[in-house]
Amino acid sequence: MAAGGLFPQAKPVPPRAAHGSISGTRVLMGVLLLMIAVAAVVAVVVTASSGQANLAIIIGIFSAAFFSRVLC
């Protein structure tokens, strides 16, 4: 009989990634959340450095509430 026979050996196939492990939507949402976090920190720093401490505290509280709601 010829090499390989009736049932030739299949080439090994690398395993597929888990479904949804890298999704464009999740990457976009992560980048968006990172941009919101940076903007919140910059807003607090700018308002605090301009002498408006009360407004900086309010912005900090709202951004903390936003991220606690998003991450929980």
N, CA and C of each residue as an Amber inpcrd file, in Angstrom:
protein
   216
   0.8350000  -1.1590000   0.0000000   0.0000000   0.0000000   0.0000000
   0.8960000   1.2450000   0.0000000   0.4120000   2.3470000  -0.5520000
   1.1930000   3.5680000  -0.6580000   1.2940000   4.2480000   0.7010000
   2.2510000   5.1660000   0.8150000   2.4320000   5.8970000   2.0660000
   1.1880000   6.7350000   2.3480000   0.7120000   6.6710000   3.5210000
  -0.4860000   7.4170000   3.8920000  -1.6970000   6.5280000   3.9940000
  -1.7770000   5.5160000   3.2000000  -2.8550000   4.5450000   3.2690000
  -4.2150000   5.1370000   2.9550000  -5.2310000   4.4730000   3.4640000
  -6.6000000   4.9100000   3.2050000  -6.9880000   6.1490000   4.0030000
  -6.4150000   6.2850000   5.2050000  -6.7510000   7.4070000   6.0760000
  -5.5020000   8.2490000   6.3190000  -5.2260000   9.2200000   5.4710000
  -4.0140000  10.0300000   5.6620000  -4.1150000  10.8580000   6.9500000
  -2.9680000  11.0880000   7.5550000  -2.9180000  11.8610000   8.7960000
  -3.2290000  13.3310000   8.4990000  -4.0870000  13.9280000   9.2970000
  -4.4240000  15.3390000   9.1450000  -3.3160000  16.1890000   9.7710000
  -3.0870000  17.3370000   9.1760000  -2.0900000  18.2560000   9.7250000
  -2.6480000  18.8680000  11.0010000  -1.7910000  19.0290000  12.0270000
  -2.3000000  19.6300000  13.2630000  -2.6920000  21.0850000  13.0380000
  -3.8130000  21.4580000  13.5820000  -4.3380000  22.8130000  13.4410000
  -4.1810000  23.5150000  14.7880000  -3.6420000  24.7290000  14.8060000
  -3.5230000  25.4320000  16.0900000  -4.9050000  25.7190000  16.6580000
  -5.0460000  25.7150000  17.9910000  -6.3650000  25.9510000  18.5950000
  -6.8360000  27.3690000  18.3280000  -8.1360000  27.5050000  18.1630000
  -8.7250000  28.8160000  17.9310000  -8.7920000  29.5860000  19.2400000
  -8.7620000  30.8880000  19.1310000  -8.8920000  31.7320000  20.3240000
 -10.3050000  31.6010000  20.8640000 -10.4460000  31.8240000  22.1390000
 -11.7680000  31.7570000  22.7570000 -12.6810000  32.7930000  22.1060000
 -13.9300000  32.4590000  21.9850000 -14.8760000  33.3450000  21.3250000
 -14.9850000  34.6670000  22.0840000 -14.7400000  35.7520000  21.3980000
 -14.8800000  37.0630000  21.9990000 -13.7100000  37.5060000  22.8500000
 -12.5800000  36.8200000  22.7660000 -11.4610000  37.2150000  23.6080000
 -10.8950000  38.5590000  23.1650000 -10.8360000  38.7910000  21.8720000
 -10.4040000  40.0870000  21.3570000 -11.5170000  40.5830000  20.4460000
 -12.2510000  41.5420000  20.9220000 -13.3740000  42.0740000  20.1700000
 -13.1220000  43.5590000  19.9280000 -13.4170000  44.0060000  18.7300000
 -13.2320000  45.4180000  18.4130000 -14.0870000  46.3220000  19.2890000
 -15.2680000  45.8370000  19.6230000 -16.1590000  46.6300000  20.4690000
 -15.5750000  46.7930000  21.8630000 -15.0220000  45.7040000  22.4130000
 -14.4370000  45.7930000  23.7570000 -13.2010000  46.6790000  23.7680000
 -12.4070000  46.6170000  22.7270000 -11.2210000  47.4780000  22.6380000
 -11.6460000  48.9360000  22.5550000 -12.6700000  49.2210000  21.7480000
 -13.1570000  50.5880000  21.6140000 -13.7130000  51.1090000  22.9400000
 -14.4520000  50.2680000  23.6540000 -14.9900000  50.6870000  24.9420000
 -13.8680000  50.9240000  25.9590000 -12.8320000  50.0970000  25.9190000
 -11.6960000  50.2990000  26.8070000 -10.9720000  51.5980000  26.5330000
 -10.7790000  51.9100000  25.2560000 -10.1210000  53.1680000  24.8890000
 -10.9880000  54.3520000  25.3060000 -12.2930000  54.2210000  25.1170000
 -13.2060000  55.2980000  25.5060000 -13.1830000  55.5280000  27.0130000
 -13.1940000  54.4570000  27.7930000 -13.1320000  54.6050000  29.2530000
 -11.8050000  55.2060000  29.6950000 -10.7230000  54.8300000  29.0300000
  -9.4260000  55.4220000  29.3510000  -9.4200000  56.9210000  29.0620000
 -10.0050000  57.3180000  27.9520000 -10.0710000  58.7410000  27.6120000
 -10.9390000  59.5120000  28.6110000 -12.0360000  58.9090000  29.0550000
 -12.8880000  59.5670000  30.0440000 -12.1420000  59.7230000  31.3660000
 -11.3820000  58.6910000  31.7550000 -10.6170000  58.7700000  32.9990000
  -9.5570000  59.8630000  32.9330000  -8.8530000  59.9460000  31.8270000
  -7.8300000  60.9830000  31.6670000  -8.4730000  62.3650000  31.6960000
  -9.6060000  62.5070000  31.0150000 -10.2960000  63.7980000  31.0050000
 -10.7740000  64.1830000  32.3990000 -11.2300000  63.2080000  33.1830000
 -11.6870000  63.5080000  34.5450000 -10.5260000  63.9710000  35.4150000
  -9.3940000  63.2920000  35.3090000  -8.2280000  63.6860000  36.1080000
  -7.7450000  65.0730000  35.7010000  -7.6960000  65.3290000  34.3970000
  -7.2600000  66.6460000  33.9220000  -8.2340000  67.7270000  34.3890000
  -9.5290000  67.4400000  34.3510000 -10.5220000  68.4280000  34.7930000
 -10.3650000  68.7510000  36.2690000 -10.1120000  67.7470000  37.0880000
  -9.9210000  67.9880000  38.5210000  -8.6560000  68.8100000  38.7550000
  -7.5840000  68.4720000  38.0690000  -6.3210000  69.2010000  38.2590000
  -6.4430000  70.6520000  37.8060000  -7.0800000  70.8680000  36.6560000
  -7.1940000  72.2320000  36.1340000  -8.0920000  73.0870000  37.0240000
  -9.2150000  72.5310000  37.4530000 -10.0960000  73.3290000  38.3120000
  -9.4840000  73.5740000  39.6870000  -8.7510000  72.6000000  40.2070000
  -8.1010000  72.8090000  41.5050000  -6.9780000  73.8320000  41.3910000
  -6.2290000  73.7930000  40.2940000  -5.1250000  74.7470000  40.1470000
  -5.6180000  76.1550000  39.8340000  -6.8450000  76.2700000  39.3360000
  -7.3720000  77.6070000  39.0770000  -8.0870000  78.1870000  40.2970000
  -8.0620000  77.4700000  41.4120000  -8.6040000  78.0000000  42.6530000
 -10.0500000  77.6440000  42.9140000 -10.6170000  76.7550000  42.1430000
 -12.0160000  76.3690000  42.3410000 -12.0670000  74.9720000  42.9540000
 -11.7240000  74.9030000  44.2250000 -11.6240000  73.6160000  44.9040000
 -12.9770000  72.9290000  45.0160000 -14.0410000  73.7000000  45.2540000
 -15.3610000  73.0870000  45.3810000 -15.7780000  72.4030000  44.0800000
 -15.5460000  73.0540000  42.9760000 -15.8900000  72.4680000  41.6790000
 -15.0220000  71.2470000  41.3890000 -13.7560000  71.2810000  41.7880000
 -12.8720000  70.1260000  41.5980000 -13.3670000  68.9290000  42.3980000
 -13.8480000  69.1730000  43.6090000 -14.3880000  68.0880000  44.4310000
 -15.6540000  67.5170000  43.7900000 -16.5050000  68.3940000  43.2670000
 -17.7360000  67.9270000  42.6150000 -17.4170000  67.0930000  41.3810000
 -16.4750000  67.5410000  40.5680000 -16.0770000  66.7750000  39.3780000
 -15.4950000  65.4270000  39.7970000 -14.6860000  65.4220000  40.8370000
 -14.1170000  64.1680000  41.3310000 -15.1760000  63.2060000  41.8280000
 -16.1760000  63.7280000  42.5260000 -17.2480000  62.8670000  43.0310000
 -18.0600000  62.2830000  41.8770000 -18.3880000  63.1090000  40.8870000
 -19.1480000  62.6090000  39.7430000 -18.3590000  61.5880000  38.9250000
 -17.0780000  61.8370000  38.7340000 -16.2830000  60.8640000  37.9620000
 -16.0860000  59.5720000  38.7490000 -15.9460000  59.6520000  40.0660000
 -15.8460000  58.4370000  40.8730000 -17.1570000  57.6550000  40.8360000
 -18.2810000  58.3690000  40.8760000 -19.5790000  57.6940000  40.7870000
 -19.7560000  57.0330000  39.4240000 -19.3040000  57.7000000  38.3760000
 -19.4090000  57.1240000  37.0350000 -18.6030000  55.8420000  36.9340000
 -17.3580000  55.8720000  37.3910000 -16.5160000  54.6830000  37.2610000
 -16.9220000  53.5830000  38.2210000 -17.4730000  53.9250000  39.3700000
 -17.9570000  52.8650000  40.2590000 -19.1710000  52.1800000  39.6360000
 -19.9840000  52.9080000  38.9160000 -21.1410000  52.3150000  38.2470000
 -20.7020000  51.4910000  37.0320000 -19.7250000  51.9530000  36.2950000
 -19.2720000  51.2520000  35.0980000 -18.5310000  49.9640000  35.4740000
 -17.7070000  50.0060000  36.4890000 -16.8590000  48.8720000  36.8130000
 -17.5340000  47.8360000  37.7070000 -18.6450000  48.1670000  38.3040000
 -19.3170000  47.1980000  39.1850000 -20.4100000  46.4470000  38.4690000
